[in-house]
């Protein structure tokens, strides 16, 4: 699993893909070495994120969830990257996942994206449950396709989190866009 590092961006500092307005006061970002990619560390604007949430704790939460998630295991989901508020999963489309048209059933990409939403939202350290989701399929998937779901937190408050998940083929083609809203319970994960 790729190990991101934390980067603190203070006001006035501009990082690739972020304007100064994104860095008002401060913003903590996950930086993926060698990729020049920055992902927001989930926190409310102007509110300090939980300093106790570490990559290791986020990974332990997701590992605990995955061990009990028979459906994600049946799908053959592989965890690629786990960080607080961010998750990358990968799987291969199998023959048993095809519909009558010979393409992957829409529920396959939906299920992969839903698992990415669950892992990303719970990796913040609090129990989170989806309350609304939607998906737009943009390209068909076939048996043998390796697909990757990347969940990114767009906003997070004490009770509600908003996420976007992109499902892509191995060649980078966008196969689906999934949006999810979660309710964040007051119960913390014990790991």
N, C-alpha and C positions, 0 to 999 in steps of 0.2 A: 504494500500500500504506500503510495506517495506520501511523504511527510511534509506538510506545509509548515512554514515558520510564521511567527507573529510579527507584524510590522506596525509600529505606531506612527500615524500620520498626524502631525500637528497643523493647526491652521496656517495657511500660507504655503504649505508644502503641497506640491502637485505630484501625484503618482500617475502612472499610465492608466488611462481610462477614467480618471477622476479629476473633476475640476475643483477649484478652490472652494466652491460652495458645498461640495460633498465633504470637505474636510473642515467645516466650521467647528470651532473649538478643538475637537480631536476626533479621530476615528481609528479604530483598531481594525486592521485588515489581515487576512490570511494571505501570505505570499507563497506561491508554488515555484520553488527554485527551478530555474532553467526554462520556465514556461512564460515568464513575464506576465503572469496572470495574478490579479488581486481579487479576492472575494471579500465582501463586507463581513466583519465579525458582527454577529447579530446583537443589536442593542437598540433601545429607543434613542432617537436623536437627542443629544444633549444629556443622556443618562449614562453613567459609567457602566460598562458591562461587568458581569460577574467575574472577578479576577480569579476565582477558584476553578472556573471551567477550563480544563486543560484538554489538549488533544487526546491524551490517554483516557481521561474520564469520558469524553464523548465516544471514543472507540469502545470502552467497556459497556456503556449504555447500549450501543447498537449491537454489540456482541450478545448481550443478555437478551435483547429483543429478538435477534435472529435465531438464537437457540430454540426459542418457543414458537417461531413462525414457520410452521410446516408448509404453508403455501409458498412463501418466498424460497424455501429450500426446494420444493417441488419444481418451481420455475427454473432452478439452477442459478439463482442470482449470486454474483460474486461482488464482494465489497471492494471497491477500488480506492476511494478516498472518503474519510470521515473527518469532519471538523464541526465545531459548534455552528449550527445553522446551515451546514453545507454537506452534501453527500453525492458521491458518484458511484453508481452501480452498473454492472454489466451482465449480460446473459446472451445465450444463443437461442434463436428460434428453432424449435424442433418440429418434425412432421406432425406430431400429435397436437400441435398448437394451431394447425391450419384450419380454415373454414372451407365451405363448399366451393369457393372461388380459387382455392389453392394458395391463398395468402393468409398471413397470420390473422387470427381473430382479433378484433379491436381490443378485447379484454386483456390481451397479452401485454401490449404496450401500456395500456392503462394500469395494469397490475404492477408492472415494473416501476412506472412513475409514482404510483401510490405508495409503494414500498420506499422509494427515495424520499417522498414527502414525509412519511412516518419517521424514517431514520434521521433526516435533517432536523425536523421539528423537535423530536425528543432528545436529540444530541445536545440541546441547550441545558439539559439537566432537570427539566420539569416534564411531567407527564403531559402529552399533547394528543388530542384526538381531532380527526378531520371533521369539519362541520359542513364544508361545501367543496366540491371538486368539479372540474370540467376538463375535457380534452378535445383537441382538434387534431385529427389525423391528416398528415400532409403528404405521406408517401407510403405505398404498400410495403409490407415486409414478407420475406419468403423463408422457407426452411433453410437453415444454415447461416442466416444473417446474424451477425454479432451486433447487438444494440447496446447503447450506453445511455443511461438516464443521469442527468446532472441537475440536482435540486439546489436552488439558491434562494436564500431568504431575502425577501424584498422589504419586509417590515416586521417588526416584532415589538409587542407591548407586553404588559404583564399578563393579559388575558387572551390576546388574539395575535396570530402570526400569519403572514401572507407569503406564499412560496410560488416560485415558477420552476417547472421541471421541463427540460428539453430532452427529448429522446432522439438520438441520432444513430445512423448506421455507421459501420466501421469507416466508410469513406468520408464521413462528416456530413452526409446529407441529412437534413432535418426530417424526421419521420413523424413526430408528434410534439405538440405543445400542450402541457398540462398545467393548470393553475389550481392551487389548493389553499384553503383557509383552515386553520386549526384553532381549537380552543385550548388554551394552556391552563391546566388545572393547578391548584396550589400545592399538589403533591410532588415532592422531589424524588428523583431516581436514587435508589440506594444501591451503590455499586462499590 
